[in-house]
Amino acid sequence: MDKAERTAKPLPANWNRVGYIAFTLAGIGFTFWGSDRTQGSMFMALALIFDPYDQTVPWNERPRWVKGLLIGHLGLAAALLGYVLAR
């Protein structure tokens, strides 16, 4: 099989949940107890890479509460970064 014919296999949803929770907790930990608080906001933003919900569902078809949670998470990460940079 040629390299161009192979497709990347997506991670199972349970690994995405583990990554999402781990990065979110790391972000909270670095924000409150870390010496460099910018790492907290970065970990919070990177947690969104690991979409813990069904990735086969397009954004427009996701439930409203999932969209709200993900947008709220992004807003929190942006607010943390703005707070840290303003200090």
N, C-alpha and C positions, 0 to 999 in steps of 0.2 A: 504494500500500500504506500502510495506517495505521501510525502509530508503535507502537501497542499490539500489532499483529500480527507485527512483526519480532522475531526472537529473536537473542540475542547469539551470535556465532560463537565457539566455543572456539579458543584458540590451538593450532596444531599441536604435537605432542609434542616436536619438536626445539626449539622456542622455549621451552617449559617447561623443558627440560633446560638450555638456555643460562642462563635466569633463575635456576634452582636453583643451578647451579654458580657463577654470578657472585656471587650473594648469599652463598653459603656461603664462597667465597674472600674476599669483602669482609669478612665477619664474622670470619674467622680473621685477616685482616690488621689490622683495627681492634682486635681483642682483643690481639694481641701487639705491634703497632707503632704503634697509634694513641694520641693524647694523651687522648681521651675513650673509655675502655674500655666504657662502656655502649652505644656504637654497635655494638660487635662482637656483643654478645648480641642486640641488636635486628635486625641484619642476619641473624644465624643464625635467628632466629624468623621473619623475613619470607621467608626462603628457602623455607619450607614452603608458602607460597602457591602457588609454582610446582611443582605436583606433577609430578615428572619421569616418572611411570609412567602407564599407561593410565588415563585418568580416567573411561572408560566402565565400568570394572569397579567394582562396589560394594565398600565396605570389607570386608564379611564374606567376599567371594569372592577377595580378594587373597592372594597367597602369604604364608606366615608370615614369610619373610625380608624382604619389603617392609614389612610391618607393623612388624617389629622395627627395621628401619632408620629408618623415619619416627618411631616412638616414641622411639628412641634419640636421634635428632636433636633432637626436642622436649625431651627430658630434658637434653641437653647445653646447649641454649639457656637453659633454666630454671636450670640449675646455674651457668652463666656469669653470668646476671643476678643470682642470689642471691649469688655471690661478689663481684661488683662492688658491689652495694648494701651488703654487710656490711663492706666495707673502709672 
